[in-house]
Amino acid sequence: MAFKSPHTLMVQGTTSDAGKSILVTAICRILARHNISVAPFKPQNMALNSAVTADGGEIGRAQAVQAEACYLEPTVLMNPVLLKPNSDVGAQVIVRGRAIGNMKAKEYHLYKPELLNDVVACHDELADNFQSIIVEGAGSPAEINLREHDIANMGFAEAADCPVIIVADIDRGGVFAHLYGTYALLSDSEQQRVKGFVINRFRGDVSLLEPGLDWLKEKTDVPVIGVIPYLHDLHIEAEDSLARSQQSNDQASEKKLKIIVPMYPRASNHTDFDVLRMHPTVDCQFARSFKDLDGYQHGQMPEADLIILPGSKSVRDDLQWLKENGWDTFIKRHLRYGGKVYGICGGYQMLGNWIHDPQAIESAAGSSEGLGLLDIESTLTANKTLTNVSGKLLADASKALLGQEIEADVQGYEIHAGVSSGEGLSRPLFELQLQNDKSLMSYLDGSMTEDGQVAGSYVHGVFDQSALLDFWLRWASEGLDFQTSSFDYQSYKDEQINRLADAVEAAIPIEQWQALLSLSSSLSAKAEKELS
């Protein structure tokens, strides 16, 4: 079968969390290490973890990680459609990095045909500039109820006319049923573009799989091109949910500093906490209820050094959930016992006195009383802030929070639909600049209490820089016998991508990827021109 886009390869999966995202990340790094120019692409992503591109757009966090695997800066072309759920039946729709409004599921389903041409155009623009494009599907291509108007899986593959491989997670069980059943539910033309299966997260002797591999090849005439081993303690930033493969296995008893993160229904950008989960001297726990935490089952209230409120896609609804589940009382008790509290983005807004949504940006129009821990109030607006920022921790803030001046750089991003005001802003945390602002206009961000127990900011990524992370851990551990441990999270992330790529390339050599991408003896016109 000849393809219109032979240098594009789409990775689809039998289920969510089958390994599509990490396999795309691995392929991108493998190709890039072999000096093949490559870019990631995902037609439609549904996730609350997002990233800001250099041109001020918003894409899924997974595509930003995949761009990093390619040694590229992410662009909106890499994820032209992003859905950020704000209820069980609706989501904010983001096209080419910009929010176009909220839609219910049925309304969006009818709107998808209008998006298909734009999605293919984004792919084609990337394909004009790179030798290869690795595409990530979404969920499963065999969801019968979603086949009509599909732009995320085979609907895109048919429109772009590219080959496909399908990955399944053997650790879940039923891997041959997953692969055979998915293949059987595809149309004839869709089956013809499937060029291989990949089995992910295998433990044991691969030779024991051979009877099953032979059976699957006989039934489908599609080979299993590789079996990827289970990689213990692999850390690749998750697309949305807290993936099973990314949980830290370090024992909490070996940690000294305890951090609790309440996970409300629409909590967003939990990748803010990955560095804390990986840190060798921190025990970071996510919890829907504080009753699930260590100690409560033994008749004791859980204790922590720091509680962090994460971002939120529906800040007033999540604030209400926080109160209904007793977290407000738990947080105030924590402060009475000398603990610290930090809020990020939506969590920062929750710490204030009020949150106003007069234009019904995220929910019904109205106002919600906040936790009253910071002297600010926030108003949601239609203009969404999307920007990468850099700057420094203010000397006054470091003296107020830690009793001494600390020099620490800040680098992160802002994604929020809100503006804050109030007396609390007279005690800011950071001096920031927009990374793409040539005029280098500075502004102040964040707030803290006079006693230094509560602080917050709109900036995501404030734990990712080593010096700033050290500052926050020293602040949270004040009065404890705690020694911070130097931890370079950026280097650690790159090491993990290389570790993943090494394992995948050992299972599926570069020559197979070149063959699947029709790159064995051909280069794009642009690459040929650059090499001439």
TORRO-990491 format. One record per residue (C-alpha): x, y, z; residue in one letter. Coordinates in pm, whole numbers, plus 50000, padded with zeros to 5 digits. Each point is the difference from the previous one (the first is absolute). Layout:
# residues N
XYZa ...
# end
This chain:
# residues 532
500005000050000m 501505033549893a 499505028950239f 499695037149930k 501905006550327s 502574971750010p 502345018850235h 497255003150261t 499394971450243l 496984999450231m 500104981850336v 496564988650111q 499124979850309g 497524973550102t 499085020150311t 500845031850181s 503384997150179d 501074971749769a 503295018149941g 499315022549699k 501445031450153s 503214984550131i 500514980049679l 499755032049794v 502465016350241t 502394970849956a 499754999649619i 500605037549988c 503164997350210r 501254969549803i 499625017949667l 501465032650131a 503054981550137r 500554985849652h 499915035149851n 496604995249837i 497975031950040s 496714991050164v 497025017350157a 497144986550216p 496355005149917f 496694992650168k 496855010049809p 497755001950306q 500974998150363n 497744999350305m 502015009250307a 500195023950292l 503794999849983n 501045026249747s 503045020149898a 500575034849855v 501825002549668t 502535026749909a 497385017649788d 497585002450293g 497724970749917g 498834970750211e 500574963349917i 499914967050185g 502874993750241r 500824966949828a 500785017549672q 502315024350180a 501874970150147v 500154983549656q 501375032349852a 502664999450270e 500834964449892a 500555014049647c 502185028350142y 497355024849880l 498015028650144e 496294990549998p 497625017849761t 496225001049967v 500304979849678l 500954969550207m 496574998250167n 497435019849800p 497004989850212v 500104998650381l 496964992350213l 500115009850368k 497054983850184p 498135023650230n 497124976150078s 499054963749940d 498255009649674v 501915030449874g 503395015349936a 501795031449896q 501004996549634v 503445013449902i 500905002049630v 503515009049887r 500845010050354g 497035023350059r 496774993350189a 496955003749776i 497424992750272g 498364972550203n 498064971949835m 497914970950120k 501094965949871a 497214997249741k 500595035349873e 503724993249959y 499334966949824h 498015018649734l 502725026549975y 502874975749934k 499584998249618p 500785037449985e 503234993650190l 501314971549784l 501325022049719n 501805022350250d 501504969850176v 501324985649672v 501335034449900a 502015001850325c 501424965549933h 500915009449643d 501755031750115e 502144979850239l 500664973949732a 501375027049770d 502675008350257n 501024966250142f 501154966849855q 497544980850217s 496885005450209i 499004976850286i 496295002650078v 498314989950324e 496424987849993g 497515003850284a 498314972450198g 499144971649762s 499124999849628p 497424972850065a 497485021150195e 496964994049779i 498065029750138n 502845023949909l 500794987449650r 497805025349822e 501785033649960h 503154986050160d 503045022949981i 502114983950272a 500764965149869n 499154982949672m 498015030149885g 503225019749995f 502074971149861a 497594996549708e 499925037549933a 503805003850017a 500504965749839d 502774986650222c 501034966050140p 499054989650354v 501374977950277i 497894988950297i 501374996350354v 498514979850287a 500954996850367d 500594963750094i 500255009550368d 496235005649995r 499374964349881g 498134988449691g 502535014949759v 499144977249706f 496295006050045a 500685037550007h 502084999349682l 497884975449804y 496735015950112g 501175035049912t 501204988749657y 496794980549931a 497865030850068l 501825021049739l 498725004249646s 501824983349711d 501795031849897s 501015006950361e 501344964650041q 502145004249689q 501885029350152r 500914980650319v 503654989949950k 500844986050339g 499054992950360f 502085009050306v 499674982850337i 500885022850289n 501034994250365r 500974963349970f 501594981850293r 501724966749946g 501394978549719d 498905012449657v 500284964649859s 496944990750204l 498005024849792l 500924984649666e 496944977049962p 497765030250053g 502015021549761l 499784973249731d 496244996350057w 499445037649970l 502035001949679k 498034971249851e 496655015850091k 500785035549886t 502994997549766d 501505028350210v 503314993650182p 500855008850357v 502965022649927i 501235001450358g 499474990950364v 501015028050238i 501034989850352p 498415013450316y 502175028850117l 499845003050376h 499795035150146d 499955016149655l 499135036750023h 498605016949691i 497635029250062e 496454986649978a 497565011949736e 497175003550250d 499344973550262s 502574988650255l 501264970949791a 500794967650181r 503434998149840s 501005033350142q 499414994550369q 503045003750220s 500814967850185n 502205016450263d 498874991950351q 498455029250188a 501834988650314s 503255010049833e 498745035449938k 500025028750247k 497855027849855l 496324992449950k 497895018249740i 496274994849937i 498275010049676v 496164998950000p 498814986849664m 496665016449929y 497934988049700p 501385025149747r 503545003550136a 502345009849716s 503714998649920n 500914974850269h 503384997749825t 500855029750225d 500584973750269f 502024974249807d 503275014250131v 498704996750357l 498934964049944r 503444991449860m 501975019450262h 502034976650226p 499145017850325t 496335008449942v 496844979750056d 497375015849771c 496524985050022q 496945007049784f 496654995050169a 496345003349911r 499204999450372s 502255006650297f 498364968950149k 502034979549750d 503315013250133l 502434982650233d 498945001350361g 496265005949962y 499204962849999q 501754997550337h 497865026650162g 502415028749941q 499685030649780m 502554998749716p 502895023850041e 502015018449737a 502635027049974d 498485015549688l 496624998949826i 499975011149636i 496795008849818l 500464992449628p 498545017549698g 496394994549898s 497995001149678k 496795008350195s 501265019450294v 496685009050167r 498634964649967d 503244985250133d 499995024950286l 496494988750089q 501154963749985w 502925008750229l 497635014050259k 497454972049969e 502734974650067n 501335017750307g 503315011149855w 499435036150112d 499804988750363t 502964976749952f 502135028049849i 499195024450282k 500854973550261r 503274993949814h 500835037350025l 499195001050373r 502614972850049y 502605020749815g 499794984549654g 500455018649671k 497585003949705v 500775009049639y 497565005449711g 500714997749627i 497805018049746c 496434988950081g 501194988550343g 501475034950051y 496605015249919q 498304976450249m 502255012950280l 498565034949957g 496835015950136n 497794997649690w 499884985549649i 497685018049759h 498774986349665d 497605027049874p 500184988349636q 499534962850074a 503474992249862i 500344966750181e 496634993650163s 496765017850082a 500405037550047a 500535009950361g 502525002750283s 501454975150249s 501535007950335e 503604987850011g 501974985050285l 500945034950124g 503674991950056l 501415026249760l 498675035649985d 499154998949630i 496964994149781e 499924987649643s 497705007049705t 499834975849708l 500175016949661t 499554989449638a 503605009249917n 502104969750092k 503605005750104t 502344976549813l 503685007950035t 503424986350088n 501725020650268v 503405003750161s 501245021350286g 501204998150356k 498874994850356l 499715033850172l 502465007050280a 497195013250225d 498054967849945a 502944977650085s 500725020250316k 496344998850108a 499614962749933l 503434987050098l 501635028050197g 502815005649753q 500575012149647e 500134971649750i 500885003949634e 497884976849785a 498895001849639d 496444992849893v 499024984349670q 496514987549929g 496715007849831y 496625015450068e 496644985749884i 497055016850166h 496765018349935a 500125024150289g 501335032450143v 500715004350372s 499915031550211s 500225009550365g 502315010550281e 501734966249994g 501655009049670l 502175024950188s 501964969650122r 500964983849665p 502294970049948l 501535004649656f 501175026149753e 499244985749655l 500425007349632q 498214984949702l 502524978249819q 498845012749660n 499785036450108d 502775018549815k 499385031350208s 500764979950317l 497245016350201m 500024986050354s 497044993350227y 499464985750347l 498134967850071d 498794981050302g 499055007650358s 500844988850352m 498765005750352t 501835021850249e 500824969850218d 501474981349701g 497824969050039q 497955003749681v 501135009649649a 498884995749642g 500625009949640s 498624996349648y 503264984349876v 500184962849921h 503384983250026g 501275017650313v 501494967650135f 501914990449686d 503085021950052q 502504986250250s 500745032050196a 496335009850026l 498994964650094l 502605000450277d 498505032850125f 496444985950015w 501104968350179l 501955020050258r 496955022250051w 497704969950046a 502424982350236s 500695029750226e 500804987250348g 500554964149880l 503214979949985d 499914999949621f 502815000749749q 499125008549643t 501494978149730s 501335014849677s 497684987449727f 500245011749638d 496524992149874y 500635011949643q 502944976149961s 498014972350166y 497155003949748k 502414998049707d 501684969250147e 496584983350028q 499165007749635i 503344984849895n 499374969850222r 496634994649831l 501485004849653a 502804975250076d 497484973250099a 497765005849697v 502905001049755e 501324967250144a 496604984449930a 499375017549665i 503235010949824p 500325032649809i 499894981349667e 496424988950074q 498915035550075w 501655012249682q 498204973249801a 496645008450155l 500605036749914l 501314992349650s 503255017350096l 502464972349917s 501095015649673s 498135032749981s 500025033650170l 497625029049984s 500705026249734a 500945024750271k 502484975850158a 501574992349663e 500395037449935k 501625005350341e 502424971449942l 500985011249650s 
# end
